[in-house]
Amino acid sequence: METVTHVVPGADGELISVEEFGAPDGKPVLVHPGSPGSRRLFRPDAELAARRYGLRLLSYDRPGYRGRPRREGRRIADAAADVRSLAAALGIERLGMWGFSGGGSYALACAAVLPELVTGAAVFAGFAPYGAPGLDFCAGTTPEFAHEVELFFTDRETAREHWKQDADRLLATLGTPEGWVARWGDAAGTDDARSWPVARHLAAIMRDSLSDGDDAWWDDWAATLTPWGCDPTSIRVPVRLWHGVHDRAVPIVNGRWLAAHVPGIVAHLIDSADHTNVEHDNREAAYAWLSELS
């Protein structure tokens, strides 16, 4: 099998590139990439999903990424319109959702807005809605993260400039595999989640998503901190959540809130997991679960 790229109309008629791997008759699962992110699928995971679990993975770029026109002011729930359009273009009547980190919110939104299309959602280390009752959004994170959240609401211009500086720094340091290995430090090479193939893949995603600027990444951040346009407590399709207790990028308070408020969710809050390994270490459990949905 080889990766196939489709060009299909989005919700507003613009063309969207969709990457696909797996048999055409496999069960489709749409992967919502993290933030910053791109439609690029990790080939070993796509092969595992297809060959062992009969899945057909698809992914697409959110507005602003990889040359796609920006949609300033977009909300998390706005992704549902694109998903509905691409599913119709590809003749898909039912499909699963997969979302990691910043992509988790989009997977949850599609589950909430498109119950007639979505079979279920597998979410790894995803955010809960900012401002949700009972959620201390910044608990357990770094002082730098908490400061950026505060700036977003008190000094948007400075927050935007900080974001651009962070994007330039990330592209310079994590746009190469060596940068990821240095980031992992002594943990590099100690497990499959911190391997050279993963480092090469993540570096390519960083180049995909930030080489043309940071607008799309900023738009993801703004969408995370402002009303989503949907309510995850209204979800009525199956949801599985995996979240590492030691996650500092998306603190475990988000996973605990989702576990307590999404109806029927089955949540795995894992003491041995962090942001780097939670998706990799639990992907087979998620593939198996998604393959059983109809």
Backbone hydrogen bonds, N-H to C=O, Kabsch-Sander energy under -0.5 kcal/mol:
donor,donor_aa,acceptor,acceptor_aa,energy
4,V,20,E,-2.8
6,H,4,V,-0.5
6,H,18,V,-3.0
8,V,6,H,-0.6
8,V,16,I,-2.8
10,G,14,E,-4.0
13,G,10,G,-1.4
16,I,8,V,-3.7
18,V,6,H,-3.2
19,E,59,S,-2.9
20,E,4,V,-2.7
21,F,57,L,-2.4
26,G,23,A,-2.3
27,K,54,G,-2.2
29,V,56,R,-2.2
30,L,96,G,-3.0
31,V,29,V,-0.6
31,V,58,L,-3.7
32,H,30,L,-0.6
32,H,98,W,-3.8
43,R,41,L,-0.8
45,D,42,F,-0.7
46,A,42,F,-2.3
47,E,43,R,-2.7
48,L,44,P,-2.1
49,A,45,D,-2.6
50,A,46,A,-2.1
51,R,47,E,-3.0
52,R,48,L,-2.0
53,Y,48,L,-0.8
53,Y,49,A,-0.7
54,G,50,A,-1.1
55,L,49,A,-2.3
56,R,27,K,-2.9
57,L,21,F,-1.9
57,L,55,L,-0.6
58,L,29,V,-2.5
59,S,19,E,-2.0
60,Y,31,V,-0.6
61,D,17,S,-0.7
64,G,69,P,-0.6
65,Y,62,R,-2.0
66,R,208,D,-0.7
68,R,65,Y,-2.1
74,R,71,R,-1.6
77,A,228,W,-2.7
78,D,75,R,-0.8
79,A,76,I,-1.6
80,A,77,A,-1.7
81,A,78,D,-0.9
82,D,78,D,-0.9
83,V,79,A,-2.4
84,R,80,A,-2.6
85,S,81,A,-2.0
86,L,82,D,-2.8
87,A,83,V,-2.3
88,A,84,R,-2.0
89,A,85,S,-2.4
90,L,86,L,-1.7
91,G,88,A,-1.0
92,I,87,A,-3.0
93,E,91,G,-0.5
95,L,117,L,-2.3
96,G,28,P,-2.4
97,M,120,G,-2.6
98,W,30,L,-2.1
99,G,122,A,-2.3
100,F,32,H,-1.4
101,S,124,F,-2.8
103,G,100,F,-2.8
104,G,101,S,-1.9
105,S,101,S,-0.5
106,Y,102,G,-0.5
107,A,103,G,-1.8
108,L,104,G,-2.3
109,A,105,S,-2.3
110,C,106,Y,-2.2
111,A,107,A,-1.9
112,A,108,L,-2.0
113,V,109,A,-2.8
114,L,110,C,-2.6
117,L,114,L,-1.6
118,V,114,L,-2.9
119,T,95,L,-1.8
121,A,238,P,-2.0
122,A,97,M,-2.6
123,V,121,A,-0.6
123,V,240,R,-2.8
124,F,99,G,-2.8
125,A,242,W,-2.5
127,F,101,S,-0.6
130,Y,224,T,-1.0
132,A,129,P,-1.9
135,L,132,A,-2.1
136,D,134,G,-0.6
137,F,135,L,-1.0
139,A,136,D,-1.8
141,T,138,C,-1.8
146,A,142,T,-2.2
147,H,143,P,-2.2
148,E,144,E,-2.1
149,V,145,F,-2.1
150,E,146,A,-2.2
151,L,147,H,-2.8
152,F,148,E,-1.9
153,F,149,V,-1.0
153,F,150,E,-0.7
154,T,150,E,-1.7
155,D,151,L,-3.0
159,A,155,D,-2.4
160,R,156,R,-2.4
161,E,157,E,-1.8
162,H,158,T,-2.6
163,W,159,A,-2.1
164,K,160,R,-2.0
165,Q,161,E,-2.1
166,D,162,H,-2.5
167,A,163,W,-2.3
168,D,164,K,-2.3
169,R,165,Q,-2.2
170,L,166,D,-2.9
171,L,167,A,-2.5
172,A,168,D,-1.9
173,T,169,R,-2.4
174,L,170,L,-3.5
175,G,171,L,-0.8
179,G,176,T,-0.5
180,W,176,T,-1.2
181,V,177,P,-2.3
182,A,178,E,-2.3
183,R,179,G,-1.9
184,W,180,W,-2.3
185,G,181,V,-1.2
187,A,184,W,-1.7
188,A,185,G,-1.8
189,G,194,R,-2.7
190,T,187,A,-2.2
194,R,191,D,-1.4
195,S,192,D,-1.1
199,A,195,S,-2.4
200,R,196,W,-2.6
201,H,197,P,-2.0
202,L,198,V,-3.0
203,A,199,A,-2.2
204,A,200,R,-1.9
205,I,201,H,-2.1
206,M,202,L,-2.3
207,R,203,A,-2.1
208,D,204,A,-2.8
209,S,205,I,-2.6
210,L,206,M,-1.8
211,S,207,R,-1.6
213,G,210,L,-1.8
218,W,214,D,-2.7
219,D,215,D,-2.6
220,D,216,A,-2.1
221,W,217,W,-2.0
222,A,218,W,-2.9
223,A,219,D,-2.3
224,T,220,D,-1.9
225,L,221,W,-1.7
226,T,222,A,-0.9
234,S,231,D,-2.3
235,I,232,P,-1.2
240,R,121,A,-2.6
241,L,266,V,-2.3
242,W,123,V,-2.5
243,H,268,H,-2.5
245,V,270,I,-2.7
246,H,273,A,-1.7
247,D,244,G,-1.6
252,I,247,D,-0.5
254,N,251,P,-2.1
255,G,251,P,-0.6
256,R,252,I,-2.7
257,W,253,V,-2.0
258,L,254,N,-2.5
259,A,255,G,-2.6
260,A,256,R,-1.4
261,H,257,W,-1.3
262,V,258,L,-2.5
265,I,262,V,-1.8
266,V,239,V,-2.1
267,A,265,I,-0.6
268,H,241,L,-3.0
269,L,267,A,-0.6
270,I,243,H,-2.4
270,I,268,H,-0.8
271,D,269,L,-0.6
273,A,270,I,-1.3
278,V,274,D,-1.5
281,D,277,N,-2.8
282,N,278,V,-0.7
282,N,279,E,-0.6
283,R,279,E,-0.6
283,R,280,H,-0.8
286,A,282,N,-1.8
287,Y,283,R,-2.9
288,A,284,E,-2.7
289,W,285,A,-2.0
290,L,286,A,-2.8
291,S,287,Y,-2.2
292,E,288,A,-0.7
292,E,289,W,-1.1
293,L,289,W,-0.5
293,L,290,L,-1.0
